[in-house]
Amino acid sequence: MQSCTEVELSNGLKIPILGLGTSHVGGYSHDAVVYALRDCGVRHIDTAKRYGCEEALAKAITESLVPREDLWITTKLWPGDYGYQSAKQACRASCARLGVDYLDLYLMHWPDCQVPGRSNREVRMETWRALEELYDEGLCRAIGVSNFLIPHLEELKEDGSLTPHVNQVEFHPFQQPWELVEFCRRQGTVFEGYCPLAKGQALTHPLILQLAQKYDRTASQICIRWSVQNGVVTIPKSTKPERISENCQVFGFSLAEEDMKSIRRLHADKKLVHLSYPLWKG
């Protein structure tokens, strides 16, 4: 990976702006992760308890021979584990499955909690207090949230003592929540975007293909370059080594301002990731 750019968090830590995402639906390959770490220089891995691949990642990291201190490992707390004690237990369980003594970043996965008899705000605050203590203990080097909108962040600011270091949200040419991006940046929260290729849908858009031809790059490289050039921490996922290699080659060129604006005009408020209550229990 060429000149792996980093973004500084409010606590001074630096997170690689480009990482490798994983998921629970065809989003994990042992060989691909080893290849990403060993041959492509990827140092940022994003996962979650929900994805069910934390133990597999531990094996891949060991096989890659990359030292733990050189890696940035993010995982996420599932809403079914929200609550003060359960959140702490879940964090330690994730560390055990990943084979690590600490996490670089631990995120609350979704803002909705759906605990009978309790408000979402109350459960979020109790859970956030647990994450703040895990941060103070050093078990998590940074803590944050995922899929939180402005009202959720405002409540957390009122109720908590620590502003989230990161908010990870869907971000791609068809889904550009700029109001949320700017809000996060004003309060010192780094904005991280997942699904940068719009689940592959952006790769066939005429404008993206036109720009790929103009810059002699692939469509995925145009999308990822656009995201990182916007200062967004970006975590494309792939199970194919050749795609991972391709996705990493985004630091040797830049998009002209008029092309950045052209992609920005593709926004259609098109969310591709949705989750409903029954899955909380899954």
C-alpha positions, 0 to 999 in steps of 0.5 A: 500500500502506497503512503498509507494516509492516517487520520488523527483522532481527538485523543492523538491516535492515528487511524489508517484512512484505508482499511479492510472491511469484513462481514457475516455474509460472504465477507470473510476469506482467510486467504484474502485477509492474510494476503491483505496484511502480508502482501498489500500492507493493509494495517487496518481491519474492521470487524464485529461480533455480529459478523462471526469472524473474530476467531478466524481473524485471529488465525489470519493475523497470526499467519500473516506475521504482522506484529500486533502493535502495527495493526489497527483492529476495530470491532463492534458491540452488538445491541443484544449485549448493550448494558453496563455489565454485558457490554464489558463482558462482550468487549473482553469476549471479543478480545479473547476471540481476536487473540488480543490484549486490547482493541484499537477501536470499539464501536456501539454497532447501532443506536437502537436498543429495543430493551423492554421497559427502557428507553433507547437513550437510557440503554445507550447511555449506560452502555456508553458509560461502560465503554468509557470505563473500558477506555479508561482501563486501556482495554480500548484505545479508542471508542465510538459508535456506528450508524448514529445520527445527529440526535443520537450524538447530541444525546450522547454528548449531553449524557456522557463525559467523552465524545465518540472518537469515531462514527462509522456510517454508510457512505458512498456516491449514492449516500452522502450524509454531509450534514452528519459528516460536518456535525461529527467533525465539528464535535471532534469525531472522525467520520468513517464510511462503510460500503464505499462501492455501494455494494457494487452498484456504483461500479457500473454507473456511467459517471464512475466508468467515465472517470475510470477511463479518464484516470486509467483506473478501475471503477472501485479505485475511483470510488475509494479515492473519492471517499479518502480524498474527502477525508473519510476513513474508508473500509472496502471489503473483498474476499478476492486478493486481486480486488484487495490489491486493486482497492489499495492502489488509491494513493498514487493519484488524485481526482480533480475538484470538478470530478469530486463535485461531479460524484458529489452530485450523485447523492440520492439518499440511497441507503443500502444497509438496514436493520430491524428489531428481530435481528437484535436477538440473532 
